[in-house]
Amino acid sequence: MTEILFYHLQTQPLEEILPGLLERSLARNWRVVVESGLPERLEDIDSLLWTYREDSFLPHGLDSEAFAENQPILLTGGKDNPIGAQIRFLIHDAGLPDDLNYERLVLLFDGQDEFSVQQARDHWKVLKKTDHDLSYWQQNESGRWEKKG
């Protein structure tokens, strides 16, 4: 059974949230796939992960690069899992993967974008009919996460 988390971004953008979540995933020794529904934005995420903090970076690569299968974090626009990741992040309105065989699946969606909110609702309805463990997290006014469902 996969643990599926919905993160409703309200007060902070994806670029502020994603690096911390990826750091915690690597701390668990998990390999990570980050799938974007907008593959043209992958280079922005690539740059972010190199520069988000002066004293750190997250080891990662794009699926289009050589030796992509050796990366602890793989950035992709595809649905496959060539690195045997334990966790998959869905960003930029990426659709659900065909295979939900992960420790954890994390859907990050922009609460200011009606399409993103509706897509998250649709995903919730589909996944609620499965045996997976779903939880819904929303940012409060101070940016802290509160479990809502």
Backbone bond lengths (Angstrom), bond angles and torsions (degrees), N, CA, C in turn:
res aa  C-N    CA-C-N  psi(-1)  N-CA   C-N-CA  omega(-1)  CA-C   N-CA-C  phi
1 M - - - 1.456 - - 1.528 109.12 -
2 T 1.282 115.71 133.94 1.463 122.99 -179.39 1.519 109.94 -93.41
3 E 1.326 115.54 136.49 1.462 120.94 171.34 1.524 106.69 -84.42
4 I 1.341 116.78 122.15 1.462 121.30 -176.49 1.523 108.31 -117.29
5 L 1.330 115.08 122.47 1.455 121.87 -177.75 1.520 110.31 -115.43
6 F 1.311 115.74 130.73 1.460 122.66 174.22 1.524 107.27 -103.39
7 Y 1.322 117.66 122.47 1.459 122.93 177.66 1.523 108.80 -110.64
8 H 1.325 115.33 110.76 1.459 123.83 -178.91 1.526 107.57 -90.70
9 L 1.331 116.70 101.64 1.462 121.56 -177.69 1.519 109.50 -76.39
10 Q 1.316 115.73 119.01 1.457 120.89 -177.24 1.527 112.16 -114.50
11 T 1.329 116.66 -48.91 1.456 120.10 -170.93 1.520 113.79 -111.53
12 Q 1.311 117.79 -14.20 1.455 121.64 179.64 1.530 108.76 -129.34
13 P 1.316 116.06 144.49 1.466 118.46 179.39 1.529 111.35 -78.49
14 L 1.304 114.91 165.56 1.453 123.32 178.05 1.528 111.74 -49.97
15 E 1.326 116.79 -42.62 1.461 121.87 -176.24 1.525 112.90 -61.44
16 E 1.316 117.90 -24.31 1.468 121.23 177.34 1.523 112.07 -88.73
17 I 1.308 117.74 -24.82 1.462 122.60 -175.25 1.520 112.83 -92.52
18 L 1.317 117.72 -43.98 1.457 122.20 -171.61 1.534 114.40 -58.02
19 P 1.334 120.63 -46.31 1.472 118.50 -178.10 1.530 113.75 -57.80
20 G 1.296 118.32 -41.16 1.466 120.98 178.69 1.520 112.52 -64.20
21 L 1.310 116.52 -40.11 1.470 120.11 177.58 1.525 110.83 -65.98
22 L 1.321 116.38 -38.17 1.459 119.73 178.11 1.527 111.26 -68.23
23 E 1.334 116.92 -39.31 1.469 120.05 176.44 1.518 110.90 -59.02
24 R 1.318 117.43 -44.96 1.468 120.82 -179.95 1.526 111.48 -65.68
25 S 1.318 117.06 -34.07 1.467 120.35 177.37 1.524 110.77 -66.17
26 L 1.316 117.04 -44.13 1.466 120.01 177.95 1.522 111.42 -66.16
27 A 1.328 117.27 -33.48 1.467 120.54 177.63 1.530 111.21 -62.74
28 R 1.313 117.27 -25.15 1.471 122.37 175.97 1.525 111.83 -86.47
29 N 1.330 115.69 3.53 1.473 122.32 -176.27 1.525 112.38 63.52
30 W 1.321 116.45 30.55 1.451 121.71 176.18 1.525 109.58 -89.81
31 R 1.323 115.33 143.88 1.456 121.22 167.50 1.529 105.99 -87.45
32 V 1.323 116.02 147.72 1.460 121.18 -167.57 1.527 111.14 -130.32
33 V 1.327 115.69 135.39 1.461 121.90 167.92 1.523 107.14 -112.41
34 V 1.325 115.27 130.02 1.463 121.75 173.10 1.521 106.07 -112.54
35 E 1.327 115.60 113.65 1.465 120.95 -179.18 1.519 110.00 -105.35
36 S 1.317 115.01 127.37 1.456 121.09 177.58 1.520 110.12 -105.15
37 G 1.322 116.05 136.18 1.457 121.31 172.95 1.520 111.49 -75.90
38 L 1.332 115.95 -7.68 1.465 122.64 176.95 1.528 107.46 -124.95
39 P 1.334 117.62 82.81 1.467 120.20 -176.36 1.530 113.92 -53.51
40 E 1.329 117.25 -26.97 1.459 120.01 178.48 1.536 112.28 -66.57
41 R 1.313 117.41 -15.13 1.474 121.72 178.19 1.527 113.00 -90.77
42 L 1.336 117.61 -4.10 1.466 120.48 -178.12 1.521 112.55 -62.24
43 E 1.318 117.80 -35.47 1.465 119.54 178.58 1.521 111.26 -66.27
44 D 1.338 117.55 -32.29 1.465 120.77 175.31 1.531 110.21 -64.96
45 I 1.325 116.44 -43.86 1.473 120.77 178.58 1.526 109.77 -65.76
46 D 1.324 116.72 -40.48 1.467 121.74 176.38 1.528 110.18 -55.69
47 S 1.318 117.55 -49.87 1.471 121.70 179.11 1.518 111.35 -62.59
48 L 1.312 116.32 -41.90 1.461 121.04 179.45 1.531 111.28 -57.33
49 L 1.322 116.62 -45.21 1.465 119.68 -175.35 1.521 112.57 -69.92
50 W 1.322 117.95 -18.85 1.460 121.04 174.38 1.519 111.64 -84.86
51 T 1.325 117.94 -24.63 1.468 120.55 -167.81 1.520 115.45 -124.43
52 Y 1.320 119.39 2.30 1.467 119.96 -170.97 1.524 113.06 -64.37
53 R 1.343 116.74 -23.69 1.469 121.18 176.91 1.521 108.31 -142.65
54 E 1.325 117.07 141.00 1.459 120.29 -178.37 1.524 112.92 -65.31
55 D 1.329 117.45 -32.41 1.465 120.97 -173.69 1.523 113.20 -97.75
56 S 1.325 117.59 11.48 1.454 118.75 -175.60 1.525 110.82 -157.66
57 F 1.321 114.85 164.18 1.452 121.92 169.98 1.524 106.38 -152.10
58 L 1.281 116.34 161.55 1.457 121.34 177.71 1.525 108.59 -106.76
59 P 1.330 117.84 121.56 1.467 119.53 179.38 1.520 110.09 -65.67
60 H 1.315 115.71 125.38 1.461 120.04 -173.75 1.517 109.82 -162.31
61 G 1.312 115.46 174.15 1.449 120.98 174.30 1.510 110.72 -160.87
62 L 1.312 114.87 162.91 1.464 122.16 175.46 1.521 109.29 -85.90
63 D 1.313 116.76 147.82 1.471 119.68 -179.61 1.528 112.73 -65.63
64 S 1.312 117.54 -15.12 1.463 121.89 179.38 1.528 112.77 -85.94
65 E 1.314 118.00 -6.85 1.461 122.26 -176.74 1.526 111.83 -91.08
66 A 1.324 114.65 158.75 1.467 120.26 175.13 1.520 109.70 -63.12
67 F 1.303 116.07 144.58 1.463 123.85 177.57 1.528 112.92 63.33
68 A 1.325 117.09 25.15 1.460 121.50 179.78 1.525 111.37 -56.74
69 E 1.328 116.75 -34.15 1.463 120.84 -177.69 1.530 112.72 -67.46
70 N 1.335 117.59 -10.75 1.466 121.65 179.45 1.525 112.95 -94.75
71 Q 1.299 117.27 -2.86 1.464 120.80 -174.88 1.527 112.05 -79.13
72 P 1.338 117.97 141.31 1.464 119.81 174.32 1.530 112.42 -73.17
73 I 1.349 115.64 -27.03 1.463 121.71 174.93 1.522 106.68 -127.18
74 L 1.331 115.91 122.50 1.460 121.08 -179.70 1.521 109.42 -113.50
75 L 1.322 116.52 126.11 1.454 123.12 176.83 1.522 108.13 -96.44
76 T 1.330 116.58 127.63 1.460 119.78 -173.46 1.523 111.60 -148.72
77 G 1.304 114.56 160.42 1.458 121.84 169.60 1.515 110.17 -108.37
78 G 1.329 116.39 1.47 1.462 122.03 -176.69 1.512 113.39 -98.74
79 K 1.319 114.32 174.20 1.463 121.28 -175.41 1.531 113.51 -99.14
80 D 1.338 117.63 -6.95 1.457 119.04 -175.12 1.537 111.41 -82.04
81 N 1.319 115.23 175.35 1.460 122.35 -178.12 1.536 108.36 -133.96
82 P 1.334 117.79 69.44 1.461 120.73 -173.95 1.521 114.63 -69.58
83 I 1.337 117.80 -12.23 1.462 119.47 -179.02 1.524 112.84 -104.42
84 G 1.325 117.59 3.60 1.462 120.45 -178.73 1.519 112.18 64.50
85 A 1.329 116.14 41.48 1.467 121.96 -176.94 1.527 111.44 -64.56
86 Q 1.333 114.92 145.86 1.457 121.28 174.59 1.528 112.00 -90.34
87 I 1.336 115.69 -19.38 1.463 120.39 -178.46 1.520 109.25 -134.81
88 R 1.328 114.65 142.03 1.465 120.90 179.02 1.519 108.11 -128.66
89 F 1.331 115.55 129.07 1.453 122.41 175.53 1.530 108.20 -103.68
90 L 1.323 116.60 132.54 1.455 122.62 175.90 1.521 107.84 -108.78
91 I 1.333 115.52 119.98 1.462 120.84 -178.49 1.523 109.19 -128.69
92 H 1.328 115.51 166.89 1.476 121.67 178.05 1.530 111.19 52.06
93 D 1.312 116.50 43.55 1.464 123.13 174.96 1.528 113.54 62.49
94 A 1.321 117.18 33.77 1.467 120.65 175.29 1.525 108.60 -63.39
95 G 1.312 116.05 142.89 1.459 120.97 177.53 1.521 111.33 -76.55
96 L 1.305 115.69 167.77 1.461 120.20 179.27 1.522 110.68 -66.75
97 P 1.329 116.86 142.16 1.470 118.93 176.10 1.519 110.21 -72.35
98 D 1.321 116.13 155.03 1.463 120.72 176.91 1.522 110.39 -67.32
99 D 1.320 115.85 -36.13 1.458 122.74 -177.80 1.526 108.89 -104.81
100 L 1.311 116.46 119.21 1.470 120.76 179.13 1.530 111.04 -101.21
101 N 1.307 116.91 26.07 1.456 121.20 -176.68 1.537 110.67 -84.16
102 Y 1.321 115.60 73.69 1.462 124.14 179.15 1.521 107.98 -133.42
103 E 1.324 116.33 160.68 1.463 120.11 169.18 1.530 108.56 -65.58
104 R 1.354 113.53 -42.77 1.460 118.80 -175.19 1.528 109.49 -146.92
105 L 1.315 115.42 141.31 1.460 123.75 173.26 1.527 106.09 -122.17
106 V 1.334 116.59 128.43 1.460 121.14 -175.86 1.519 109.27 -122.58
107 L 1.322 116.10 120.44 1.461 122.04 177.30 1.519 108.07 -104.77
108 L 1.317 116.47 117.80 1.461 122.35 177.87 1.521 107.78 -106.31
109 F 1.335 116.50 123.86 1.464 118.08 -177.90 1.519 111.37 -136.99
110 D 1.313 114.69 147.65 1.452 124.11 -175.70 1.525 110.28 -79.73
111 G 1.312 115.99 113.74 1.460 121.32 -179.32 1.514 114.13 -69.40
112 Q 1.338 117.73 -10.99 1.461 121.60 178.51 1.528 112.29 -93.20
113 D 1.328 116.46 -4.08 1.465 122.16 -176.87 1.530 108.73 -112.17
114 E 1.321 116.55 112.33 1.469 121.10 -174.79 1.529 112.22 -60.68
115 F 1.333 118.05 -37.88 1.461 120.18 177.53 1.521 110.42 -60.97
116 S 1.335 117.03 -44.98 1.470 121.23 -179.88 1.521 111.80 -62.97
117 V 1.314 116.59 -41.68 1.465 121.05 178.98 1.523 110.10 -64.37
118 Q 1.323 117.26 -45.11 1.464 120.36 179.94 1.524 111.23 -64.74
119 Q 1.319 117.15 -41.15 1.456 119.83 178.46 1.531 110.54 -62.95
120 A 1.326 117.34 -40.58 1.463 120.54 177.51 1.533 110.50 -62.51
121 R 1.318 117.05 -41.20 1.471 120.63 176.83 1.533 110.97 -60.91
122 D 1.322 115.49 -43.16 1.465 119.95 179.14 1.530 110.80 -63.43
123 H 1.326 116.51 -43.16 1.474 120.28 177.84 1.531 110.33 -62.40
124 W 1.334 116.40 -41.45 1.468 120.68 179.74 1.534 110.05 -59.03
125 K 1.337 116.40 -46.63 1.466 120.86 -179.37 1.529 111.53 -60.54
126 V 1.310 116.87 -43.10 1.470 121.14 178.77 1.524 110.46 -64.77
127 L 1.311 116.89 -47.17 1.469 121.00 -175.04 1.528 112.69 -74.61
128 K 1.310 117.07 -25.72 1.470 121.05 179.03 1.532 110.63 -63.36
129 K 1.321 117.14 -24.44 1.465 121.91 -179.71 1.529 112.22 -82.08
130 T 1.321 117.40 -0.68 1.466 121.72 -178.48 1.527 109.38 -102.83
131 D 1.322 115.72 178.67 1.465 121.05 179.04 1.526 112.84 -89.30
132 H 1.312 118.09 7.90 1.462 120.88 -177.52 1.527 110.84 -76.80
133 D 1.329 115.11 157.28 1.456 122.98 -178.76 1.527 109.13 -91.73
134 L 1.347 117.64 107.81 1.455 122.49 -176.93 1.521 111.42 -101.78
135 S 1.345 115.14 142.67 1.460 120.39 170.58 1.524 109.02 -142.43
136 Y 1.317 114.65 151.05 1.462 122.11 -176.17 1.519 107.82 -121.52
137 W 1.328 116.35 125.67 1.456 122.92 -178.02 1.520 109.02 -120.69
138 Q 1.342 115.42 134.97 1.457 120.19 -179.87 1.524 108.79 -129.88
139 Q 1.327 115.73 143.06 1.455 119.94 176.95 1.522 109.95 -77.24
140 N 1.335 115.36 137.78 1.455 118.88 173.03 1.528 108.62 -88.82
141 E 1.316 117.19 -174.38 1.465 120.94 -174.99 1.523 112.86 -62.39
142 S 1.327 117.86 -27.86 1.465 120.77 179.48 1.524 112.37 -89.45
143 G 1.339 117.28 1.60 1.459 120.93 177.94 1.516 114.34 89.21
144 R 1.319 117.70 1.11 1.464 121.17 178.17 1.530 109.79 -81.02
145 W 1.333 115.52 150.86 1.456 120.76 -178.07 1.518 111.03 -87.28
146 E 1.323 115.82 133.76 1.462 122.00 176.38 1.520 108.06 -124.11
147 K 1.323 115.17 131.42 1.461 120.05 178.54 1.517 108.19 -77.42
148 K 1.329 115.28 124.72 1.474 120.69 -177.30 1.513 112.59 -110.10
149 G 1.288 118.03 -20.59 1.457 118.81 -177.80 1.506 112.16 -161.35
